[in-house]
Amino acid sequence: MFTKPTSAYVHIPFCTQICYYCDFSKVFIKNQPVDDYLQALLEEFRFYDIKNLRTLYIGGGTPTALSASQLEVLLLGLQESLDLSALEEFTIEANPGDLTADKVEVLQKSAVNRVSLGVQTFDDKELKRIGRSHNEAQIYQSVSALKQAGFDNISIDLIYALPGQTMDQVKTNVKKALALDIPHLSLYSLILENHTVFMNKMRRGRLHLPNEDVESDMFTYIIDELEKHGFEHYEISNFTKPGYESRHNLVYWDNVEYYGLGAGASGYLDGVRYRNRGPIQHYLKAVAQAGHARLHEEKLTKSEQMEEEIFLGLRKKSGISINRFQEKFQEDFQQRYGQIVADLLADGLLQTQGDQIRMTKRGLFLGDTVAEKFFID
């Protein structure tokens, strides 16, 4: 029997400016059929007959690239069929440069109760260098406006190990983030993705990044400093004050199924990972014809499901519960992975506590490399 997911991700692919590091599904908003897109999105939402959600997340792109009236159409349209009493967390991503007073008012009137701001860095020169359109002053204005509107669950994203970035700059960013007095911070190291301005610069030898040792020092500093200020490092890149974990993102890391809606969005339904059509016109046409826009569907084998469970679970500070794993997959964990775990324990990359297996600090820094050891052919 297929159990309906209680989480949904909604993708807004429009941006007012394309950042140099971003490879997400996105387009310049100018001359795009935005209103048609929002109607198609709501039609796709209705196709899945979504009534009961625990978490709803609107990401992008830049959701706040929409006008205030478009934002209202989207939020009211999504809320219309939902049982709002069951909705624990409703997050929207926002850009400091786009979050005008009328948009904050729309958010305030809606069921949104969490805002994630794409800050990336407080340094105006760095912001320009990475292709961001906002400045430091707008970060403070946005946080202040959100707090005045009654939002206390605010998160910001920061990127470290940026081109030419020094340890002092990272320290300044962390200090300024802490001074905002908000309950959740996400700090990601820069990852070079194909088809981005930064990757093209790298290939031409024109991108100078901190080396791995410096990046490791930055990572360690961030963890120590944030823990000192009462934040729990609950996932590789995420830090929370008690009770403010991103419940929606925990759905991904707990390897739970969810709806993915919108152009280029990914979802996980009934054991099938899927991706929607990316180009806007293709998405609009697919929804008009079929009600949904799923293109690439992949039914995961049991072995792939187990790999994902470990790969995602190890991202969390709490790690993987052996009992939960064995119950879910009816497999003997020790028999299958005992030697791999023993080797990683010996290398100081994993640690065990009761029935939990989790990464050490060094393991977390090496993240994916450690998780890949569990991939058995």
VENBEL-V150469 format. One record per pair of residues at least 4 apart in sequence whose C-alpha atoms are under 6 Angstrom apart, sorted by the first residue. I is the first residue (numbers start at 1). GAP is how many residues later the second one is. Records with the same first field share a line. If there is no record, write none. Layout:
BEGIN
I: GAP / GAP
END
This chain:
BEGIN
5: 252 / 253
6: 47 / 48
7: 46 / 47 / 48 / 49 / 251
8: 48 / 250 / 251 / 252
9: 48 / 251
10: 48 / 251 / 252
11: 47 / 48 / 49 / 251
12: 48 / 49 / 51
13: 12 / 13 / 47 / 48
14: 12 / 13 / 14 / 15 / 47 / 48
15: 13 / 14 / 46 / 47 / 50
16: 12 / 13
19: 112 / 113
20: 110 / 111 / 176 / 177 / 178
21: 175 / 177
25: 239
26: 35
41: 221
44: 247 / 248
47: 244
51: 30 / 31
52: 30 / 31
53: 34
54: 32 / 33 / 34
55: 32 / 34 / 35 / 193
56: 34
57: 33 / 34 / 35
58: 34
59: 34
64: 30 / 34
66: 4 / 5
68: 35
72: 4
73: 4
76: 4
90: 22 / 23 / 24
91: 21 / 23 / 24
92: 23
93: 22 / 23 / 24
94: 23
95: 22 / 23
96: 42 / 43 / 46
97: 37
114: 39 / 40
115: 39
116: 38 / 39 / 40
117: 39
118: 38 / 39
119: 38 / 39
120: 37 / 38 / 39
121: 37
122: 14 / 51
124: 11
127: 5
128: 4
138: 4
140: 4
146: 5
147: 4
154: 28
155: 29 / 30
156: 29
157: 29 / 30
158: 29
159: 28 / 29 / 30
160: 29
161: 28 / 29 / 49 / 54
163: 45 / 46
164: 44 / 45
183: 57 / 58
184: 55 / 56
185: 54
186: 51 / 52
187: 50
188: 49
192: 7
194: 5
201: 5 / 6
202: 4 / 5
210: 4
212: 4
221: 4
226: 5
227: 4 / 5
231: 8 / 9 / 10
232: 7 / 8
233: 6
234: 5 / 82 / 83
235: 80 / 81 / 82
236: 79
240: 4 / 5
250: 4
251: 5
253: 59 / 60
255: 54
257: 11 / 12
258: 9 / 10
259: 8
260: 5 / 6 / 7
261: 4
263: 13 / 14 / 15 / 20
264: 12 / 13 / 14
265: 10 / 11
266: 8 / 9
267: 6 / 7
268: 4 / 5
272: 26 / 27
273: 24 / 25
274: 22 / 23
275: 19 / 20 / 21
276: 17 / 18 / 19
277: 6 / 16 / 18
283: 10
286: 4 / 7
287: 4 / 5 / 6
300: 4
307: 4
308: 4
309: 4
310: 4
311: 60
313: 6 / 7
314: 5 / 44
319: 38 / 39
320: 36 / 37
321: 34 / 35
322: 33
326: 4 / 5
333: 4
334: 4
344: 5 / 6
345: 4 / 5 / 6
349: 10 / 11 / 13 / 14
350: 8 / 9 / 10
351: 6 / 7 / 8
352: 4 / 5
359: 4 / 5
363: 4
END
